[in-house]
Amino acid sequence: MPSTKPSTNIRAQVVHGLQQITEQGRTLDWLLEHRSNWCETPLQRELLYGCARHYDALAATIDTYLKKPFKPKDQDIYALMIVGAYQLIFMKTPSYAAINETVNAARVLSKPWAKGLVNAVLRQIDRSIQTDELVTSGIEWAALCHPTWLSKKIQTQYPQRWQAVLLANNSRAPMTLRINTPRCSIAAYCAMLDAAGMRYQTTSLDETVTLDQPLPAEDLPGWGEGYVSVQDLGTQFAAHLLCQHLAEQSTTAVASEPGMPSDGTAAGISENPKSEPLRILDACTAPGGKLFHLHERLLAKGTVHEIVAVDAIQKRLDATETIGKRLQHFNSPENADSSGNDLVGNIAKNSDLTKVGSAQTMLTISPLQLICGDASQDTLTAGGEFDAILLDAPCSGSGTLRRHPDMRLLMQPEQLTAHTELQAAMLRNLWQQLKPGGTLLYVTCSIFAEENDAVIEQFMAENSTACGLSCALPHGEATHLGWQILPSLNGPDGLYFCALYKTTQQ
């Protein structure tokens, strides 16, 4: 085979990636994890994510210029046209380069007979662009980028806001940073961003900023030192809410009826929160963003609670541990800095926490345990029941389609039922392991009521000890039983929150 330019090979590799998504049900995360035979480049990532995000609309555009559909064995050529069309329409690649490189990629795919067809279709699309006949913005295009059943479902559940949701899904997710405040103060890290010439915006959470322009995480100031993580703003509200309810937690901190006032007030909430150490469970913890944010918040406040983190898959748990070591949440030799200072010394230095003490004290008073287990059936209360539980339940991921554009190609309506059954099983199992007077925070990254309010409503109907607490947040709005954030341009992903208080009476 004659040698080809690297850019041409990249296009052929993207084709194989798209086929693994559309024909084999692979995810983008899986593709990036298993790229053993090729190197990821910015161009490749742009093409993979962009083609997945706009696949259905690009396909509809291409179909208008095809006289007949491709045979199954030639779907790679169809995917190649998707790649070429994306370059022309969205990357604004000069037509001579986009078309020529895409045509040449047909040879790399061992389909030289397709060069003429690929050239003809892409040139027709290019002419439509030049004459403004091809409209790629607006709600019609956004709807085309979603399976019909999905766009109709969103419209049915959100008749006043469905268009905004679809448009947000077609946008790029903002790059939001969570500053590890026990390791580095907010002011110090913002000064590092300023010194690096990185523009950013503050958010509704003090320890969080959003970059004006995304970049590889490894290029962030203080990344290797564990000063910062990349985490969507919406998911950070989980630690915010749980810390809020931990501070309010008392035997009287419960509303008389499910659903609380939107201002976050509740009759009978104690002004004197519990002072003794609490046991906290983070179920379904991987990849660890909510876990480490919670731990950081508790450390920054000088709070000394025990946190048990659980995930059913050991590989995911191992990856979580790796992230935790970078952020220095685990005291180990590799968590010492170049000067030989230990984790706790660094925490004390950067946050002025006089209560932290030595490393040995740190391990004693603020343990963080990772356990492989199934939150839907395993008993996890060795050492006692939990005072608080964070359940980030598996779900459809319908609130994160802009971040995971491949999911709109993979998601099926029947998957919702499977998720709801698992969510209900997790709630039932974990509720038994929650102390009376404790709080369980239920979280999904779904915008669908059947995974959210409907699951909670059924659970509360079966459990008289479950009462709702307020989840008022700066983004989103109250639902019947919880709080729903919808994806928005330059805003958080779509997430649902519901806080449940366990009464002492049946």
One Martini backbone bead per residue (centre of mass of N, CA, C, O) as a GRO file, in nm:
protein
  506
    1MET     BB    1   0.096   0.036   0.024
    2PRO     BB    2   0.087   0.348  -0.002
    3SER     BB    3   0.175   0.623   0.128
    4THR     BB    4   0.042   0.841   0.382
    5LYS     BB    5  -0.093   1.081   0.535
    6PRO     BB    6  -0.170   1.140   0.855
    7SER     BB    7  -0.447   1.279   0.804
    8THR     BB    8  -0.566   1.042   0.646
    9ASN     BB    9  -0.547   0.831   0.868
   10ILE     BB   10  -0.730   0.974   1.065
   11ARG     BB   11  -0.989   0.947   0.899
   12ALA     BB   12  -0.991   0.637   0.899
   13GLN     BB   13  -0.999   0.609   1.210
   14VAL     BB   14  -1.266   0.756   1.251
   15VAL     BB   15  -1.436   0.560   1.096
   16HIS     BB   16  -1.387   0.320   1.283
   17GLY     BB   17  -1.505   0.461   1.530
   18LEU     BB   18  -1.793   0.509   1.421
   19GLN     BB   19  -1.854   0.207   1.371
   20GLN     BB   20  -1.829   0.118   1.668
   21ILE     BB   21  -2.074   0.281   1.753
   22THR     BB   22  -2.306   0.210   1.531
   23GLU     BB   23  -2.239  -0.125   1.523
   24GLN     BB   24  -2.111  -0.201   1.837
   25GLY     BB   25  -2.169   0.007   2.087
   26ARG     BB   26  -1.955   0.199   2.137
   27THR     BB   27  -1.771   0.429   2.311
   28LEU     BB   28  -1.572   0.696   2.342
   29ASP     BB   29  -1.431   0.604   2.597
   30TRP     BB   30  -1.344   0.333   2.483
   31LEU     BB   31  -1.175   0.436   2.245
   32LEU     BB   32  -0.972   0.604   2.419
   33GLU     BB   33  -0.879   0.355   2.594
   34HIS     BB   34  -0.828   0.166   2.304
   35ARG     BB   35  -0.563   0.327   2.157
   36SER     BB   36  -0.307   0.130   2.092
   37ASN     BB   37  -0.275   0.183   1.752
   38TRP     BB   38  -0.315   0.494   1.824
   39CYS     BB   39  -0.298   0.844   1.823
   40GLU     BB   40  -0.411   1.105   1.979
   41THR     BB   41  -0.560   1.395   1.842
   42PRO     BB   42  -0.716   1.687   1.807
   43LEU     BB   43  -0.846   1.611   1.536
   44GLN     BB   44  -0.965   1.339   1.615
   45ARG     BB   45  -1.143   1.441   1.844
   46GLU     BB   46  -1.307   1.639   1.681
   47LEU     BB   47  -1.424   1.432   1.481
   48LEU     BB   48  -1.554   1.231   1.673
   49TYR     BB   49  -1.737   1.429   1.835
   50GLY     BB   50  -1.869   1.586   1.598
   51CYS     BB   51  -1.992   1.344   1.442
   52ALA     BB   52  -2.162   1.240   1.679
   53ARG     BB   53  -2.329   1.501   1.734
   54HIS     BB   54  -2.412   1.524   1.393
   55TYR     BB   55  -2.487   1.259   1.249
   56ASP     BB   56  -2.790   1.266   1.162
   57ALA     BB   57  -2.770   1.536   1.004
   58LEU     BB   58  -2.545   1.451   0.811
   59ALA     BB   59  -2.695   1.208   0.694
   60ALA     BB   60  -2.936   1.367   0.578
   61THR     BB   61  -2.762   1.532   0.383
   62ILE     BB   62  -2.634   1.297   0.222
   63ASP     BB   63  -2.901   1.151   0.129
   64THR     BB   64  -2.981   1.375  -0.087
   65TYR     BB   65  -2.719   1.261  -0.282
   66LEU     BB   66  -2.834   0.971  -0.285
   67LYS     BB   67  -2.972   0.709  -0.475
   68LYS     BB   68  -2.854   0.488  -0.268
   69PRO     BB   69  -2.782   0.277  -0.039
   70PHE     BB   70  -2.561   0.121   0.137
   71LYS     BB   71  -2.398  -0.141   0.197
   72PRO     BB   72  -2.284  -0.293   0.473
   73LYS     BB   73  -1.977  -0.317   0.356
   74ASP     BB   74  -1.998   0.027   0.295
   75GLN     BB   75  -2.016   0.204   0.568
   76ASP     BB   76  -1.737   0.342   0.564
   77ILE     BB   77  -1.807   0.545   0.339
   78TYR     BB   78  -2.031   0.685   0.489
   79ALA     BB   79  -1.855   0.777   0.727
   80LEU     BB   80  -1.660   0.942   0.552
   81MET     BB   81  -1.872   1.151   0.466
   82ILE     BB   82  -1.922   1.255   0.749
   83VAL     BB   83  -1.638   1.367   0.790
   84GLY     BB   84  -1.632   1.561   0.548
   85ALA     BB   85  -1.887   1.726   0.621
   86TYR     BB   86  -1.783   1.831   0.892
   87GLN     BB   87  -1.548   1.994   0.785
   88LEU     BB   88  -1.713   2.185   0.602
   89ILE     BB   89  -1.934   2.290   0.810
   90PHE     BB   90  -1.765   2.323   1.105
   91MET     BB   91  -1.443   2.359   1.044
   92LYS     BB   92  -1.384   2.521   0.777
   93THR     BB   93  -1.247   2.363   0.572
   94PRO     BB   94  -1.101   2.370   0.303
   95SER     BB   95  -1.223   2.215   0.033
   96TYR     BB   96  -0.963   2.097  -0.092
   97ALA     BB   97  -0.876   1.951   0.171
   98ALA     BB   98  -1.126   1.796   0.266
   99ILE     BB   99  -1.181   1.641   0.003
  100ASN     BB  100  -0.905   1.516  -0.068
  101GLU     BB  101  -0.855   1.364   0.204
  102THR     BB  102  -1.116   1.198   0.194
  103VAL     BB  103  -1.070   1.059  -0.074
  104ASN     BB  104  -0.794   0.925   0.008
  105ALA     BB  105  -0.919   0.750   0.241
  106ALA     BB  106  -1.046   0.532   0.056
  107ARG     BB  107  -0.775   0.390   0.005
  108VAL     BB  108  -0.716   0.316   0.301
  109LEU     BB  109  -1.000   0.141   0.293
  110SER     BB  110  -0.994  -0.023   0.021
  111LYS     BB  111  -1.189   0.201  -0.173
  112PRO     BB  112  -1.126   0.334  -0.469
  113TRP     BB  113  -1.416   0.334  -0.605
  114ALA     BB  114  -1.525   0.580  -0.400
  115LYS     BB  115  -1.392   0.850  -0.483
  116GLY     BB  116  -1.604   0.973  -0.678
  117LEU     BB  117  -1.846   0.976  -0.483
  118VAL     BB  118  -1.724   1.144  -0.255
  119ASN     BB  119  -1.661   1.390  -0.429
  120ALA     BB  120  -1.949   1.456  -0.528
  121VAL     BB  121  -2.095   1.493  -0.257
  122LEU     BB  122  -1.906   1.708  -0.127
  123ARG     BB  123  -1.941   1.922  -0.355
  124GLN     BB  124  -2.243   1.964  -0.311
  125ILE     BB  125  -2.220   2.060  -0.021
  126ASP     BB  126  -2.032   2.299  -0.078
  127ARG     BB  127  -2.230   2.452  -0.263
  128SER     BB  128  -2.450   2.486  -0.043
  129ILE     BB  129  -2.275   2.661   0.137
  130GLN     BB  130  -2.202   2.893  -0.066
  131THR     BB  131  -2.538   2.941  -0.119
  132ASP     BB  132  -2.702   2.902   0.159
  133GLU     BB  133  -2.874   2.618   0.153
  134LEU     BB  134  -2.724   2.530   0.418
  135VAL     BB  135  -2.875   2.470   0.730
  136THR     BB  136  -2.704   2.445   1.072
  137SER     BB  137  -2.912   2.606   1.234
  138GLY     BB  138  -3.119   2.557   1.481
  139ILE     BB  139  -3.382   2.350   1.568
  140GLU     BB  140  -3.388   2.157   1.327
  141TRP     BB  141  -3.096   2.065   1.348
  142ALA     BB  142  -3.102   1.979   1.644
  143ALA     BB  143  -3.319   1.759   1.603
  144LEU     BB  144  -3.155   1.588   1.394
  145CYS     BB  145  -2.929   1.520   1.630
  146HIS     BB  146  -3.175   1.344   1.716
  147PRO     BB  147  -3.362   1.117   1.792
  148THR     BB  148  -3.690   1.121   1.758
  149TRP     BB  149  -3.771   1.007   2.037
  150LEU     BB  150  -3.598   1.211   2.200
  151SER     BB  151  -3.708   1.486   2.106
  152LYS     BB  152  -4.005   1.418   2.187
  153LYS     BB  153  -3.954   1.368   2.486
  154ILE     BB  154  -3.845   1.647   2.555
  155GLN     BB  155  -4.096   1.802   2.457
  156THR     BB  156  -4.300   1.668   2.652
  157GLN     BB  157  -4.150   1.743   2.930
  158TYR     BB  158  -4.053   2.042   2.780
  159PRO     BB  159  -4.253   2.258   2.619
  160GLN     BB  160  -4.085   2.540   2.695
  161ARG     BB  161  -3.754   2.405   2.671
  162TRP     BB  162  -3.664   2.208   2.439
  163GLN     BB  163  -3.497   2.386   2.255
  164ALA     BB  164  -3.273   2.460   2.458
  165VAL     BB  165  -3.181   2.170   2.505
  166LEU     BB  166  -3.097   2.096   2.215
  167LEU     BB  167  -2.893   2.326   2.182
  168ALA     BB  168  -2.714   2.243   2.419
  169ASN     BB  169  -2.646   1.954   2.314
  170ASN     BB  170  -2.489   2.093   2.052
  171SER     BB  171  -2.288   2.187   2.239
  172ARG     BB  172  -2.018   2.278   2.425
  173ALA     BB  173  -1.875   2.207   2.702
  174PRO     BB  174  -1.764   2.348   2.961
  175MET     BB  175  -1.466   2.432   3.143
  176THR     BB  176  -1.456   2.315   3.471
  177LEU     BB  177  -1.311   2.413   3.784
  178ARG     BB  178  -1.174   2.252   4.079
  179ILE     BB  179  -1.056   2.364   4.371
  180ASN     BB  180  -0.816   2.244   4.600
  181THR     BB  181  -0.832   2.401   4.897
  182PRO     BB  182  -0.633   2.230   5.082
  183ARG     BB  183  -0.391   2.292   4.863
  184CYS     BB  184  -0.537   2.562   4.740
  185SER     BB  185  -0.622   2.861   4.704
  186ILE     BB  186  -0.825   3.053   4.522
  187ALA     BB  187  -0.638   3.297   4.482
  188ALA     BB  188  -0.385   3.139   4.397
  189TYR     BB  189  -0.506   3.002   4.143
  190CYS     BB  190  -0.597   3.255   3.992
  191ALA     BB  191  -0.308   3.363   3.971
  192MET     BB  192  -0.210   3.131   3.790
  193LEU     BB  193  -0.400   3.191   3.555
  194ASP     BB  194  -0.308   3.479   3.505
  195ALA     BB  195  -0.005   3.409   3.450
  196ALA     BB  196  -0.100   3.213   3.199
  197GLY     BB  197  -0.341   3.367   3.036
  198MET     BB  198  -0.617   3.259   3.163
  199ARG     BB  199  -0.941   3.278   3.102
  200TYR     BB  200  -1.218   3.349   3.336
  201GLN     BB  201  -1.503   3.239   3.537
  202THR     BB  202  -1.714   3.270   3.770
  203THR     BB  203  -1.929   3.117   4.011
  204SER     BB  204  -2.161   2.993   4.250
  205LEU     BB  205  -1.888   2.865   4.334
  206ASP     BB  206  -1.600   2.946   4.486
  207GLU     BB  207  -1.414   2.678   4.376
  208THR     BB  208  -1.517   2.783   4.082
  209VAL     BB  209  -1.426   2.771   3.731
  210THR     BB  210  -1.446   2.904   3.391
  211LEU     BB  211  -1.322   2.861   3.090
  212ASP     BB  212  -1.304   3.015   2.787
  213GLN     BB  213  -1.078   2.793   2.708
  214PRO     BB  214  -1.005   2.495   2.630
  215LEU     BB  215  -0.785   2.229   2.761
  216PRO     BB  216  -0.563   2.030   2.855
  217ALA     BB  217  -0.535   1.926   3.172
  218GLU     BB  218  -0.214   1.903   3.180
  219ASP     BB  219  -0.195   2.235   3.123
  220LEU     BB  220  -0.262   2.303   3.398
  221PRO     BB  221  -0.214   2.464   3.666
  222GLY     BB  222  -0.135   2.230   3.913
  223TRP     BB  223  -0.201   1.939   3.824
  224GLY     BB  224   0.037   1.764   3.941
  225GLU     BB  225  -0.022   1.888   4.245
  226GLY     BB  226  -0.350   1.886   4.296
  227TYR     BB  227  -0.515   2.176   4.263
  228VAL     BB  228  -0.698   2.042   4.026
  229SER     BB  229  -1.017   1.994   3.860
  230VAL     BB  230  -1.241   1.843   3.632
  231GLN     BB  231  -1.581   1.981   3.675
  232ASP     BB  232  -1.892   2.006   3.669
  233LEU     BB  233  -2.102   2.216   3.823
  234GLY     BB  234  -2.347   2.034   3.882
  235THR     BB  235  -2.188   1.806   4.037
  236GLN     BB  236  -2.094   2.003   4.275
  237PHE     BB  237  -2.375   2.018   4.426
  238ALA     BB  238  -2.357   1.763   4.592
  239ALA     BB  239  -2.157   1.856   4.812
  240HIS     BB  240  -2.311   2.108   4.889
  241LEU     BB  241  -2.571   1.967   4.989
  242LEU     BB  242  -2.452   1.765   5.190
  243CYS     BB  243  -2.317   1.974   5.373
  244GLN     BB  244  -2.575   2.123   5.440
  245HIS     BB  245  -2.720   1.871   5.574
  246LEU     BB  246  -2.504   1.813   5.783
  247ALA     BB  247  -2.537   2.088   5.933
  248GLU     BB  248  -2.863   2.031   5.982
  249GLN     BB  249  -2.843   1.772   6.129
  250SER     BB  250  -3.135   1.638   6.291
  251THR     BB  251  -3.422   1.523   6.444
  252THR     BB  252  -3.578   1.801   6.326
  253ALA     BB  253  -3.474   1.790   6.010
  254VAL     BB  254  -3.797   1.809   5.896
  255ALA     BB  255  -4.057   1.783   5.703
  256SER     BB  256  -4.398   1.726   5.702
  257GLU     BB  257  -4.359   1.738   5.388
  258PRO     BB  258  -4.306   1.681   5.086
  259GLY     BB  259  -4.139   1.929   5.010
  260MET     BB  260  -3.989   2.243   4.980
  261PRO     BB  261  -3.905   2.540   5.002
  262SER     BB  262  -3.718   2.732   4.776
  263ASP     BB  263  -3.544   2.878   5.022
  264GLY     BB  264  -3.458   2.626   5.227
  265THR     BB  265  -3.668   2.609   5.436
  266ALA     BB  266  -3.742   2.463   5.773
  267ALA     BB  267  -3.912   2.335   6.007
  268GLY     BB  268  -3.687   2.261   6.278
  269ILE     BB  269  -3.411   2.348   6.215
  270SER     BB  270  -3.114   2.330   6.343
  271GLU     BB  271  -2.850   2.551   6.466
  272ASN     BB  272  -2.710   2.275   6.592
  273PRO     BB  273  -2.501   2.081   6.483
  274LYS     BB  274  -2.336   1.817   6.469
  275SER     BB  275  -2.009   1.730   6.621
  276GLU     BB  276  -1.977   1.453   6.559
  277PRO     BB  277  -1.869   1.210   6.391
  278LEU     BB  278  -1.928   1.090   6.062
  279ARG     BB  279  -2.085   0.861   5.841
  280ILE     BB  280  -2.001   0.825   5.491
  281LEU     BB  281  -2.161   0.743   5.176
  282ASP     BB  282  -2.030   0.659   4.846
  283ALA     BB  283  -2.213   0.564   4.591
  284CYS     BB  284  -2.092   0.524   4.296
  285THR     BB  285  -1.801   0.688   4.277
  286ALA     BB  286  -1.717   0.664   4.003
  287PRO     BB  287  -1.446   0.874   3.935
  288GLY     BB  288  -1.464   1.095   4.211
  289GLY     BB  289  -1.559   1.393   4.210
  290LYS     BB  290  -1.763   1.401   4.450
  291LEU     BB  291  -1.585   1.277   4.663
  292PHE     BB  292  -1.345   1.488   4.659
  293HIS     BB  293  -1.517   1.734   4.707
  294LEU     BB  294  -1.623   1.653   4.980
  295HIS     BB  295  -1.350   1.614   5.117
  296GLU     BB  296  -1.249   1.902   5.071
  297ARG     BB  297  -1.472   2.047   5.225
  298LEU     BB  298  -1.423   1.912   5.500
  299LEU     BB  299  -1.128   1.995   5.531
  300ALA     BB  300  -1.168   2.309   5.501
  301LYS     BB  301  -1.357   2.293   5.777
  302GLY     BB  302  -1.232   2.072   5.980
  303THR     BB  303  -1.372   1.810   5.926
  304VAL     BB  304  -1.415   1.464   6.089
  305HIS     BB  305  -1.495   1.237   5.870
  306GLU     BB  306  -1.618   0.936   5.746
  307ILE     BB  307  -1.538   0.781   5.423
  308VAL     BB  308  -1.724   0.566   5.204
  309ALA     BB  309  -1.627   0.413   4.895
  310VAL     BB  310  -1.825   0.282   4.617
  311ASP     BB  311  -1.772   0.015   4.370
  312ALA     BB  312  -1.835  -0.251   4.140
  313ILE     BB  313  -1.561  -0.170   3.986
  314GLN     BB  314  -1.227  -0.207   4.017
  315LYS     BB  315  -1.114  -0.039   3.783
  316ARG     BB  316  -1.261   0.222   3.868
  317LEU     BB  317  -1.138   0.234   4.150
  318ASP     BB  318  -0.844   0.260   4.061
  319ALA     BB  319  -0.885   0.528   3.911
  320THR     BB  320  -0.976   0.683   4.160
  321GLU     BB  321  -0.716   0.649   4.320
  322THR     BB  322  -0.533   0.798   4.122
  323ILE     BB  323  -0.673   1.069   4.153
  324GLY     BB  324  -0.640   1.092   4.463
  325LYS     BB  325  -0.328   1.105   4.457
  326ARG     BB  326  -0.301   1.363   4.297
  327LEU     BB  327  -0.486   1.519   4.523
  328GLN     BB  328  -0.405   1.406   4.810
  329HIS     BB  329  -0.620   1.188   4.967
  330PHE     BB  330  -0.368   1.002   5.007
  331ASN     BB  331  -0.143   0.861   5.227
  332SER     BB  332   0.171   0.855   5.061
  333PRO     BB  333   0.480   0.867   4.932
  334GLU     BB  334   0.373   1.004   4.655
  335ASN     BB  335   0.243   1.253   4.844
  336ALA     BB  336   0.510   1.380   4.844
  337ASP     BB  337   0.698   1.631   4.807
  338SER     BB  338   1.010   1.749   4.720
  339SER     BB  339   1.057   1.841   5.036
  340GLY     BB  340   0.898   1.604   5.217
  341ASN     BB  341   0.616   1.678   5.251
  342ASP     BB  342   0.317   1.610   5.358
  343LEU     BB  343  -0.010   1.626   5.311
  344VAL     BB  344  -0.089   1.772   5.579
  345GLY     BB  345   0.117   1.995   5.559
  346ASN     BB  346  -0.001   2.114   5.298
  347ILE     BB  347  -0.282   2.172   5.405
  348ALA     BB  348  -0.202   2.361   5.633
  349LYS     BB  349  -0.050   2.567   5.454
  350ASN     BB  350  -0.293   2.633   5.236
  351SER     BB  351  -0.550   2.662   5.476
  352ASP     BB  352  -0.503   2.710   5.784
  353LEU     BB  353  -0.528   2.424   5.942
  354THR     BB  354  -0.491   2.367   6.281
  355LYS     BB  355  -0.651   2.072   6.312
  356VAL     BB  356  -0.491   1.855   6.154
  357GLY     BB  357  -0.184   1.793   6.178
  358SER     BB  358  -0.076   1.497   6.135
  359ALA     BB  359  -0.073   1.225   5.936
  360GLN     BB  360  -0.178   1.027   6.147
  361THR     BB  361  -0.420   1.196   6.228
  362MET     BB  362  -0.553   1.207   5.953
  363LEU     BB  363  -0.610   0.897   5.931
  364THR     BB  364  -0.789   0.892   6.191
  365ILE     BB  365  -1.004   1.146   6.147
  366SER     BB  366  -1.000   1.116   5.798
  367PRO     BB  367  -1.115   0.872   5.647
  368LEU     BB  368  -1.059   0.702   5.319
  369GLN     BB  369  -1.258   0.457   5.161
  370LEU     BB  370  -1.216   0.182   4.931
  371ILE     BB  371  -1.488  -0.017   4.788
  372CYS     BB  372  -1.589  -0.318   4.655
  373GLY     BB  373  -1.935  -0.282   4.548
  374ASP     BB  374  -2.295  -0.336   4.570
  375ALA     BB  375  -2.547  -0.103   4.623
  376SER     BB  376  -2.803  -0.304   4.557
  377GLN     BB  377  -2.699  -0.553   4.792
  378ASP     BB  378  -2.487  -0.470   4.978
  379THR     BB  379  -2.329  -0.468   5.288
  380LEU     BB  380  -2.163  -0.151   5.429
  381THR     BB  381  -2.170  -0.140   5.777
  382ALA     BB  382  -1.892  -0.167   5.869
  383GLY     BB  383  -1.896   0.023   6.174
  384GLY     BB  384  -2.182   0.114   6.085
  385GLU     BB  385  -2.400   0.326   6.019
  386PHE     BB  386  -2.517   0.593   5.828
  387ASP     BB  387  -2.558   0.947   5.822
  388ALA     BB  388  -2.473   0.952   5.508
  389ILE     BB  389  -2.585   0.946   5.154
  390LEU     BB  390  -2.444   0.906   4.826
  391LEU     BB  391  -2.648   0.871   4.523
  392ASP     BB  392  -2.506   0.808   4.209
  393ALA     BB  393  -2.701   0.701   3.978
  394PRO     BB  394  -2.764   0.513   3.736
  395CYS     BB  395  -2.820   0.629   3.393
  396SER     BB  396  -2.885   0.773   3.082
  397GLY     BB  397  -2.742   1.068   3.049
  398SER     BB  398  -2.941   1.303   2.930
  399GLY     BB  399  -2.770   1.561   3.062
  400THR     BB  400  -2.479   1.471   2.880
  401LEU     BB  401  -2.477   1.490   2.554
  402ARG     BB  402  -2.252   1.704   2.500
  403ARG     BB  403  -2.025   1.521   2.646
  404HIS     BB  404  -2.189   1.251   2.512
  405PRO     BB  405  -2.270   1.221   2.190
  406ASP     BB  406  -2.290   0.905   2.149
  407MET     BB  407  -2.557   0.849   2.319
  408ARG     BB  408  -2.766   0.928   2.094
  409LEU     BB  409  -2.685   0.659   1.931
  410LEU     BB  410  -2.729   0.442   2.187
  411MET     BB  411  -2.990   0.518   2.293
  412GLN     BB  412  -3.276   0.358   2.448
  413PRO     BB  413  -3.589   0.348   2.574
  414GLU     BB  414  -3.559   0.072   2.743
  415GLN     BB  415  -3.330   0.170   2.941
  416LEU     BB  416  -3.499   0.315   3.153
  417THR     BB  417  -3.617   0.069   3.297
  418ALA     BB  418  -3.349  -0.051   3.391
  419HIS     BB  419  -3.265   0.192   3.561
  420THR     BB  420  -3.506   0.211   3.757
  421GLU     BB  421  -3.463  -0.064   3.888
  422LEU     BB  422  -3.180  -0.002   4.001
  423GLN     BB  423  -3.248   0.253   4.162
  424ALA     BB  424  -3.452   0.117   4.353
  425ALA     BB  425  -3.257  -0.096   4.470
  426MET     BB  426  -3.057   0.106   4.594
  427LEU     BB  427  -3.249   0.253   4.780
  428ARG     BB  428  -3.341   0.012   4.951
  429ASN     BB  429  -3.060  -0.080   5.050
  430LEU     BB  430  -2.947   0.195   5.169
  431TRP     BB  431  -3.175   0.265   5.370
  432GLN     BB  432  -3.096   0.033   5.572
  433GLN     BB  433  -2.795   0.196   5.616
  434LEU     BB  434  -2.952   0.428   5.751
  435LYS     BB  435  -2.987   0.639   5.986
  436PRO     BB  436  -3.173   0.774   6.197
  437GLY     BB  437  -3.148   1.114   6.090
  438GLY     BB  438  -3.063   1.079   5.804
  439THR     BB  439  -2.909   1.138   5.475
  440LEU     BB  440  -3.022   1.114   5.129
  441LEU     BB  441  -2.859   1.165   4.814
  442TYR     BB  442  -3.015   1.193   4.505
  443VAL     BB  443  -2.849   1.127   4.183
  444THR     BB  444  -2.870   1.251   3.844
  445CYS     BB  445  -2.797   1.275   3.473
  446SER     BB  446  -3.110   1.342   3.435
  447ILE     BB  447  -3.429   1.465   3.263
  448PHE     BB  448  -3.610   1.226   3.352
  449ALA     BB  449  -3.878   1.150   3.551
  450GLU     BB  450  -3.853   0.829   3.571
  451GLU     BB  451  -3.553   0.874   3.718
  452ASN     BB  452  -3.675   1.060   3.944
  453ASP     BB  453  -3.954   1.132   4.075
  454ALA     BB  454  -4.074   0.846   4.028
  455VAL     BB  455  -3.873   0.695   4.208
  456ILE     BB  456  -3.927   0.855   4.468
  457GLU     BB  457  -4.230   0.816   4.493
  458GLN     BB  458  -4.222   0.508   4.520
  459PHE     BB  459  -4.034   0.496   4.763
  460MET     BB  460  -4.212   0.668   4.960
  461ALA     BB  461  -4.460   0.475   4.944
  462GLU     BB  462  -4.274   0.231   5.083
  463ASN     BB  463  -4.151   0.469   5.292
  464SER     BB  464  -4.236   0.627   5.587
  465THR     BB  465  -3.931   0.740   5.665
  466ALA     BB  466  -3.954   0.929   5.410
  467CYS     BB  467  -3.832   1.268   5.366
  468GLY     BB  468  -3.823   1.582   5.235
  469LEU     BB  469  -3.575   1.806   5.118
  470SER     BB  470  -3.406   2.065   5.033
  471CYS     BB  471  -3.263   2.173   4.679
  472ALA     BB  472  -3.171   2.456   4.650
  473LEU     BB  473  -3.047   2.634   4.356
  474PRO     BB  474  -2.900   2.850   4.121
  475HIS     BB  475  -3.000   2.615   3.940
  476GLY     BB  476  -3.302   2.571   3.828
  477GLU     BB  477  -3.581   2.365   3.962
  478ALA     BB  478  -3.853   2.265   4.110
  479THR     BB  479  -4.007   1.983   4.189
  480HIS     BB  480  -4.210   1.783   4.352
  481LEU     BB  481  -3.931   1.637   4.508
  482GLY     BB  482  -3.702   1.817   4.370
  483TRP     BB  483  -3.418   1.896   4.148
  484GLN     BB  484  -3.382   2.063   3.823
  485ILE     BB  485  -3.131   2.050   3.575
  486LEU     BB  486  -3.066   2.200   3.273
  487PRO     BB  487  -2.921   2.225   2.995
  488SER     BB  488  -2.686   2.493   2.906
  489LEU     BB  489  -2.546   2.755   2.784
  490ASN     BB  490  -2.260   2.772   2.975
  491GLY     BB  491  -2.365   2.556   3.167
  492PRO     BB  492  -2.479   2.307   3.317
  493ASP     BB  493  -2.567   2.015   3.344
  494GLY     BB  494  -2.798   1.764   3.366
  495LEU     BB  495  -2.969   1.747   3.691
  496TYR     BB  496  -3.064   1.551   3.983
  497PHE     BB  497  -3.222   1.625   4.309
  498CYS     BB  498  -3.264   1.434   4.628
  499ALA     BB  499  -3.358   1.477   4.966
  500LEU     BB  500  -3.353   1.234   5.238
  501TYR     BB  501  -3.521   1.176   5.541
  502LYS     BB  502  -3.484   0.976   5.838
  503THR     BB  503  -3.699   0.869   6.043
  504THR     BB  504  -3.803   0.728   6.366
  505GLN     BB  505  -4.082   0.673   6.229
  506GLN     BB  506  -4.334   0.460   6.078
   0.00000   0.00000   0.00000
